[in-house]
Amino acid sequence: MALLSIRNLSVEFATAAGPFRAVDGVDLTVDQGDVLAIVGESGSGKSVSMLAMMGLLPWTATITADEMSFDGRDIRRLSARERRKVIGRDMAMIFQEPMSSLNPCFTVGFQIKEALRQHLNLDRAQRHARAIELMDLVGIPAPEKRLSAFPHQLSGGMSQRVMIAMALACKPRLLIADEPTTALDVTIQAQILDLLSDLQKETGMALILITHDMGVVAETAQRVQVQYAGQKVEEQPVEGLFATPHHPYTAALLAALPERATTRRLPTIPGVVPGQYDRPAGCLFAPRCAKATEICHSTRAPVQGAELGLARCHHPVTQPEEATQ
């Protein structure tokens, strides 16, 4: 049985101009110990999908799904009290922008201990010892001293490590890392990714890595799920995706990597991701796709079989040489 199973997840936001569908029929499966990367441009619904599953979207969001289960429990049917027992303990999330995710009014030690107080039956001394252990685990020097620091007194890299310590506090079975290296310099990025990879291997937890960095995907993930304009357009093991992407969008993303460039000018994807007012009637990628035909513009794309990476496409790529054209 999968640890996390989501089927046909859709999220609509109420706006002054009418409803906007940010996530459109997304499926996702994660097993215990799995490392799944979700990639795509900004606005592709990566973060919103996970926030919907965690119950962290505002009241303006309408969430529907045929299935949304964690460890065999239907998340949709959990009461607010029952959900709070799961979120933060068995399922945790590292948010983007640690400087805005940490509360500036409290010390980082207080914020780590608060997670422990909410979910674990530990007394004050045990919470203090566990907080020091967590700070040390994520590589923060002089952890006992740092517990009394406020977020503004820490660097971006240190703040991100504090966020990771908070997420790991209750030894979750599933960790969601949402752009964990955003706004960090390259050296710190590598340290954070190595830390997450090592912790995942040591604890055996499942890891969902939300990113737009294909280099991070190649180094860290076992499977890759590609999203575009709120839809899942492809899913493959990482080796297969880099060798033969089956959706033209995935192929275009990989072709734009500097290390894959065959000319002095990097290839680009023309146009922009469709928004609320310009969503095509057919395939959402058709206006930007060099392979698009009339059917692509008029008819929603079907989902291909697993042998073609579950590509949501009328004309999936089938040969490695096609993917590089």
C-alpha positions as CSV (number, residue, x, y, z in Angstrom):
1,M,0.0,0.0,0.0
2,A,1.3,3.5,-0.9
3,L,2.1,5.9,1.9
4,L,0.5,8.8,0.0
5,S,-2.0,8.4,-2.7
6,I,-3.8,11.2,-4.5
7,R,-6.2,10.8,-7.5
8,N,-7.7,13.5,-9.6
9,L,-6.8,16.4,-7.3
10,S,-8.2,19.8,-8.5
11,V,-7.9,23.2,-6.7
12,E,-9.9,26.2,-7.7
13,F,-9.5,29.7,-6.2
14,A,-12.4,32.2,-6.1
15,T,-11.4,35.5,-7.6
16,A,-13.3,38.7,-8.4
17,A,-13.2,37.6,-12.1
18,G,-14.5,34.1,-11.4
19,P,-12.9,30.8,-10.4
20,F,-9.3,30.0,-11.4
21,R,-8.2,26.4,-11.6
22,A,-4.6,26.2,-10.2
23,V,-4.5,22.4,-10.1
24,D,-6.3,20.3,-12.7
25,G,-6.7,16.6,-12.2
26,V,-3.3,15.7,-10.7
27,D,-2.4,12.2,-9.6
28,L,0.4,11.4,-7.2
29,T,1.7,8.3,-5.4
30,V,4.6,8.0,-2.9
31,D,5.8,4.9,-1.2
32,Q,7.7,4.6,2.0
33,G,11.3,5.6,1.4
34,D,10.5,7.0,-2.0
35,V,12.1,10.2,-3.3
36,L,9.8,12.0,-5.8
37,A,10.7,15.3,-7.5
38,I,7.9,17.5,-8.7
39,V,9.2,19.9,-11.4
40,G,7.8,22.7,-13.6
41,E,7.7,26.4,-14.2
42,S,6.3,28.8,-11.6
43,G,2.6,28.7,-11.7
44,S,2.4,25.0,-12.6
45,G,0.6,24.0,-9.3
46,K,3.5,22.3,-7.6
47,S,3.3,24.0,-4.2
48,V,-0.5,24.4,-4.4
49,S,-1.0,20.6,-4.8
50,M,1.0,19.9,-1.6
51,L,-0.5,22.7,0.4
52,A,-4.0,21.4,-0.6
53,M,-3.0,17.9,0.7
54,M,-1.7,19.5,3.9
55,G,-4.9,21.5,4.4
56,L,-3.0,24.8,4.4
57,L,-4.8,26.7,1.7
58,P,-7.1,29.7,2.4
59,W,-10.8,29.5,2.5
60,T,-11.0,30.9,-1.1
61,A,-9.7,27.5,-2.3
62,T,-12.1,24.7,-3.3
63,I,-10.4,21.3,-3.2
64,T,-11.8,18.2,-4.8
65,A,-10.2,14.7,-5.3
66,D,-11.4,11.2,-6.0
67,E,-8.8,9.9,-3.4
68,M,-6.5,11.6,-1.0
69,S,-5.1,9.1,1.5
70,F,-2.1,8.9,3.8
71,D,-1.1,5.6,5.3
72,G,-4.5,4.2,4.4
73,R,-6.4,7.0,6.1
74,D,-8.7,9.2,4.0
75,I,-7.4,12.8,4.6
76,R,-10.6,14.3,3.2
77,R,-12.6,12.8,6.0
78,L,-10.4,13.8,8.9
79,S,-11.7,16.5,11.3
80,A,-9.6,19.6,12.0
81,R,-8.5,18.0,15.3
82,E,-7.5,14.7,13.7
83,R,-5.7,16.5,10.8
84,R,-3.6,18.5,13.3
85,K,-2.4,15.2,14.8
86,V,-1.1,14.1,11.5
87,I,0.2,17.3,10.0
88,G,3.5,18.2,11.6
89,R,4.1,14.8,13.1
90,D,3.7,12.1,10.4
91,M,3.7,14.5,7.5
92,A,5.8,17.7,7.6
93,M,6.8,20.4,5.1
94,I,9.8,22.7,4.6
95,F,8.4,25.9,3.1
96,Q,10.0,28.3,0.7
97,E,11.6,31.5,2.0
98,P,12.6,30.5,5.6
99,M,12.9,34.2,6.6
100,S,9.2,34.6,6.0
101,S,8.1,31.2,7.3
102,L,9.8,31.6,10.7
103,N,8.0,33.8,13.3
104,P,10.2,36.8,13.9
105,C,8.7,37.3,17.4
106,F,9.9,34.1,18.9
107,T,13.3,32.4,19.2
108,V,14.1,29.5,16.9
109,G,14.4,27.3,20.0
110,F,10.9,28.2,21.1
111,Q,9.5,27.4,17.6
112,I,11.2,24.0,17.4
113,K,10.0,23.1,20.9
114,E,6.5,24.2,20.1
115,A,6.3,21.4,17.5
116,L,7.5,18.9,20.0
117,R,5.0,20.2,22.6
118,Q,2.1,19.9,20.3
119,H,2.8,16.3,19.0
120,L,5.0,14.4,21.5
121,N,4.6,13.7,25.2
122,L,7.8,15.3,26.3
123,D,8.5,17.4,29.4
124,R,10.3,20.7,29.2
125,A,13.8,19.2,29.8
126,Q,13.2,16.5,27.1
127,R,12.0,19.1,24.6
128,H,15.1,21.2,25.3
129,A,17.4,18.2,24.8
130,R,15.6,17.2,21.6
131,A,15.8,20.7,20.2
132,I,19.6,20.7,20.7
133,E,19.8,17.3,19.1
134,L,17.9,18.5,16.1
135,M,20.0,21.6,15.7
136,D,23.1,19.5,15.8
137,L,21.6,17.0,13.4
138,V,21.1,19.7,10.7
139,G,24.6,21.0,11.1
140,I,24.1,24.2,13.1
141,P,27.2,25.0,15.2
142,A,26.9,25.7,18.9
143,P,23.3,24.5,18.9
144,E,22.6,25.3,22.6
145,K,23.6,28.9,22.1
146,R,21.6,29.2,18.8
147,L,18.4,28.1,20.5
148,S,18.0,31.6,22.0
149,A,18.6,33.4,18.6
150,F,15.8,35.1,16.7
151,P,15.3,34.4,13.0
152,H,16.7,37.8,12.0
153,Q,20.0,36.9,13.7
154,L,20.6,33.9,11.5
155,S,21.7,33.7,7.9
156,G,19.5,32.4,5.1
157,G,21.3,29.0,5.2
158,M,21.0,28.8,9.0
159,S,17.3,29.7,8.8
160,Q,16.7,27.0,6.3
161,R,18.4,24.5,8.6
162,V,16.2,25.6,11.4
163,M,13.1,24.9,9.1
164,I,14.5,21.4,8.4
165,A,15.0,20.8,12.1
166,M,11.4,21.8,12.8
167,A,10.1,19.6,10.1
168,L,12.1,16.6,11.4
169,A,11.3,17.2,15.0
170,C,8.7,14.4,15.2
171,K,10.4,12.0,12.8
172,P,7.8,12.3,10.0
173,R,7.2,9.5,7.6
174,L,6.7,12.0,4.7
175,L,8.7,15.2,4.3
176,I,7.8,17.7,1.6
177,A,10.6,20.1,0.7
178,D,9.2,23.1,-1.3
179,E,12.1,24.8,-3.1
180,P,14.4,24.2,-0.1
181,T,17.4,26.0,-1.8
182,T,15.6,29.2,-3.0
183,A,17.6,32.4,-2.4
184,L,20.6,30.5,-1.1
185,D,24.0,30.7,-2.7
186,V,25.4,27.7,-4.6
187,T,27.6,26.4,-1.8
188,I,24.8,26.5,0.8
189,Q,22.4,24.9,-1.8
190,A,24.6,21.9,-2.1
191,Q,24.9,21.5,1.7
192,I,21.2,21.7,2.2
193,L,20.5,19.1,-0.6
194,D,23.2,16.8,0.8
195,L,21.7,17.1,4.3
196,L,18.2,16.2,3.0
197,S,19.5,13.3,1.0
198,D,21.5,11.9,4.0
199,L,18.6,12.4,6.4
200,Q,16.2,10.6,4.0
201,K,18.6,7.6,3.7
202,E,19.2,7.5,7.5
203,T,15.5,7.7,8.6
204,G,13.9,5.9,5.6
205,M,11.2,8.6,5.3
206,A,9.6,9.5,2.0
207,L,10.7,12.7,0.4
208,I,8.8,15.0,-2.0
209,L,11.1,17.6,-3.5
210,I,9.4,20.5,-5.2
211,T,11.8,22.3,-7.5
212,H,12.4,23.8,-11.0
213,D,16.1,22.9,-10.9
214,M,16.7,19.8,-13.1
215,G,20.2,19.5,-11.8
216,V,18.8,19.0,-8.3
217,V,16.4,16.4,-9.7
218,A,19.2,14.4,-11.3
219,E,21.3,14.3,-8.1
220,T,18.5,13.6,-5.6
221,A,15.4,12.0,-7.0
222,Q,14.3,8.5,-7.8
223,R,11.2,9.5,-9.8
224,V,10.2,12.7,-11.5
225,Q,6.7,14.2,-11.9
226,V,6.5,17.1,-14.4
227,Q,3.6,19.6,-14.1
228,Y,2.5,22.3,-16.5
229,A,-0.3,24.8,-16.0
230,G,-1.7,22.8,-13.1
231,Q,-1.7,19.4,-14.9
232,K,0.6,16.5,-14.5
233,V,2.1,15.9,-18.0
234,E,4.7,13.2,-17.4
235,E,6.1,10.8,-14.7
236,Q,9.2,8.6,-15.1
237,P,12.1,7.2,-13.1
238,V,14.8,9.9,-13.2
239,E,17.2,7.9,-15.5
240,G,14.4,7.3,-18.1
241,L,13.2,10.9,-18.0
242,F,16.7,12.3,-18.7
243,A,17.3,9.7,-21.4
244,T,14.0,9.9,-23.2
245,P,11.4,12.5,-22.1
246,H,8.1,11.6,-23.6
247,H,6.2,14.9,-23.3
248,P,7.4,17.8,-25.6
249,Y,7.4,20.1,-22.6
250,T,9.8,17.9,-20.7
251,A,12.0,17.6,-23.7
252,A,12.1,21.3,-24.1
253,L,13.0,21.8,-20.4
254,L,15.9,19.4,-20.7
255,A,17.1,20.9,-24.0
256,A,17.4,24.2,-22.3
257,L,19.9,22.9,-19.8
258,P,23.4,24.5,-20.5
259,E,25.1,21.1,-20.2
260,R,22.9,19.7,-23.0
261,A,23.3,22.7,-25.3
262,T,24.4,21.9,-28.9
263,T,24.6,25.5,-30.0
264,R,26.0,28.7,-28.6
265,R,22.5,30.0,-27.9
266,L,20.4,28.1,-25.4
267,P,17.1,27.0,-26.8
268,T,14.0,28.5,-25.2
269,I,10.3,27.7,-25.0
270,P,8.3,30.5,-26.7
271,G,5.3,32.0,-25.0
272,V,4.1,31.8,-21.4
273,V,2.2,29.5,-19.2
274,P,-1.6,30.0,-19.8
275,G,-3.3,31.9,-17.1
276,Q,-6.9,32.4,-16.0
277,Y,-8.1,34.0,-19.2
278,D,-6.2,32.3,-22.0
279,R,-6.4,28.6,-21.2
280,P,-6.6,26.7,-24.5
281,A,-9.5,24.4,-25.3
282,G,-7.2,21.5,-26.2
283,C,-3.7,20.6,-24.9
284,L,-2.5,23.4,-22.5
285,F,1.0,23.2,-24.0
286,A,-0.2,23.4,-27.6
287,P,0.3,27.2,-28.1
288,R,4.0,26.7,-27.2
289,C,4.7,23.3,-28.8
290,A,6.5,22.9,-32.1
291,K,4.9,19.5,-32.6
292,A,1.3,20.7,-32.1
293,T,-1.3,19.9,-34.8
294,E,-5.0,20.8,-35.2
295,I,-6.2,18.1,-32.8
296,C,-3.8,19.5,-30.1
297,H,-5.5,22.9,-30.2
298,S,-9.1,21.6,-30.2
299,T,-9.1,18.4,-28.0
300,R,-7.8,17.8,-24.5
301,A,-4.8,15.6,-24.6
302,P,-5.1,11.9,-23.5
303,V,-2.8,10.3,-20.9
304,Q,-0.5,7.8,-22.5
305,G,0.5,4.4,-20.9
306,A,3.4,3.9,-18.5
307,E,5.7,2.9,-21.4
308,L,5.3,6.5,-22.6
309,G,5.8,8.1,-19.2
310,L,2.1,8.7,-18.6
311,A,2.6,11.7,-20.9
312,R,-0.5,13.8,-21.3
313,C,0.0,14.4,-25.1
314,H,-1.5,13.6,-28.5
315,H,2.0,13.2,-30.0
316,P,4.4,11.9,-27.3
317,V,8.1,11.7,-28.0
318,T,9.1,8.1,-28.6
319,Q,12.8,8.2,-29.6
320,P,15.8,9.8,-27.7
321,E,16.8,11.7,-30.8
322,E,13.3,13.3,-31.0
323,A,13.8,14.7,-27.5
324,T,16.9,16.6,-28.5
325,Q,15.5,18.2,-31.6
